Amino acid sequence: MATKRDYYEVLGLDKNASADDIKKAYRKLAKECHPDLHPNDKQAEERFKELNEAHEVLSDEEKRARYDRFGHDGPNMGGFGGAGGMGGFDFGGFGGMGDIFDQLFGGGMGGASRRNAPQQGNDLRYDLRISFEEAAFGCEKSFEFTRNEHCEACHGSGAKPGTQPKTCPTCKGTGQVRVSGGFMVTVRTCSTCGGTGKIVTDKCTACAGAGRVRKRRTANVKVPAGIDNGQTIVMNGQGEPGINGGPNGDLYIQITVRPHKLFKREGLNLHLDLPISFTQAALGADVEVPVLGGGKTTFHIPEGTQNDTEFRIKNQGVQQLRGSYRGDLVLHIRVEVPRKLSEKQKELLRQFEESSTGKEYEGRKSFLDKVKDLFNN
């Protein structure tokens, strides 16, 4: 069996963390590995379970105190104090005894009240595809998505309008049933009501007793300039409604950016392969360079430019997300050698080669010098 990690380590906190620190750390990490954001990812699912377990213990003052004292076995020890048989019990009056019975015998109505406490609704995910330009300059997008919502006919109760859910006869409204096994009593979630303590005998026809219906909604989102492929926009409160009056979940919009035909992006910089002729490379030239957004700018290619040389055009890249800085446009020079030449062109090139002293080609001269040195040693 795998060894459990320290709960504080799971949440990235130290043992002096406040209750607010624990809440914030859990909420941040749980959203990062929520199963809805990582479908079919077993590792994310296990991480999510681990976070929930750590949060359940550390967010409860009593469980946290027992965990700090006894480790992972502490939260399940109830009111047991130190060692020494019955002397190890810390009753603390009837309140302490109640804590013991909460642990041993299921917590009575306290367990049911916790199940009926407000809970935040499920988060949702939507995959939004946008163009390269929309990501660079920002845009507003409208899209449709589906979510569960409270049934308007029964107001989420699941009961037929004019009727009310009844107290579960099996658990008497506690949401739990107790199975005796000698001295110990095992407490289980009531299978009749699913732990809610209520059952619906006359079901709402609009939602078939579920209390929720699937509805299609339209959302409008402002995509900020500079957003990149794989980043996420969070629309707070646009997820599914909470339980027992809890807040709505959030809607996570996963951004997918379609590739551009000319440009490639690395951070805030754009990269462009710029083909030029070997004549332009040798003599220098002013060339037109496309920029993102459909415009052009003129750039001077210096005389003697070599293949794979890089040049930068400042402030022609992508704007910083929620900032004012803008990256550069990086030009990658690709010197083209013509595949087909006329006889006249060939003759001119032969004359050029014959008139060359060799000094025109720095790379070749350096290579030949190295070859001579190699054979002369």
Salt bridges, closest charged atoms under 4 A:
GLU9 OE2 - ARG5 NH1 3.44
ASP20 OD2 - LYS24 NZ 3.28
GLU32 OE2 - LYS28 NZ 2.85
ASP36 OD2 - HIS34 ND1 3.73
GLU45 OE1 - LYS42 NZ 3.92
GLU45 OE2 - LYS49 NZ 3.63
GLU46 OE2 - LYS49 NZ 3.92
GLU50 OE2 - ARG5 NE 3.09
GLU50 OE1 - ARG47 NH1 3.39
GLU53 OE2 - LYS4 NZ 2.70
GLU56 OE2 - LYS63 NZ 3.49
ASP127 OD1 - ARG125 NE 3.08
GLU133 OE2 - HIS260 NE2 3.01
GLU134 OE2 - LYS141 NZ 3.27
GLU144 OE1 - ARG216 NE 2.87
GLU149 OE2 - ARG147 NE 2.74
GLU149 OE2 - ARG217 NE 2.68
GLU152 OE2 - LYS215 NZ 3.07
ASP228 OD2 - ARG265 NE 3.78
GLU240 OE2 - ARG214 NH1 3.72
ASP250 OD2 - ARG27 NH2 3.69
ASP250 OD2 - LYS31 NZ 2.55
GLU266 OE1 - HIS271 NE2 3.49
ASP273 OD1 - ARG334 NH2 3.25
ASP286 OD1 - HIS300 ND1 2.78
GLU288 OE1 - LYS296 NZ 3.61
ASP308 OD1 - ARG334 NH1 2.66
GLU310 OE2 - HIS332 ND1 3.40
ASP328 OD2 - ARG312 NH1 3.13
ASP328 OD2 - LYS314 NZ 3.40
GLU343 OE2 - LYS346 NZ 3.86
GLU347 OE1 - ARG350 NH1 3.63
GLU353 OE2 - ARG364 NH1 3.60
ASP369 OD2 - LYS365 NZ 3.27
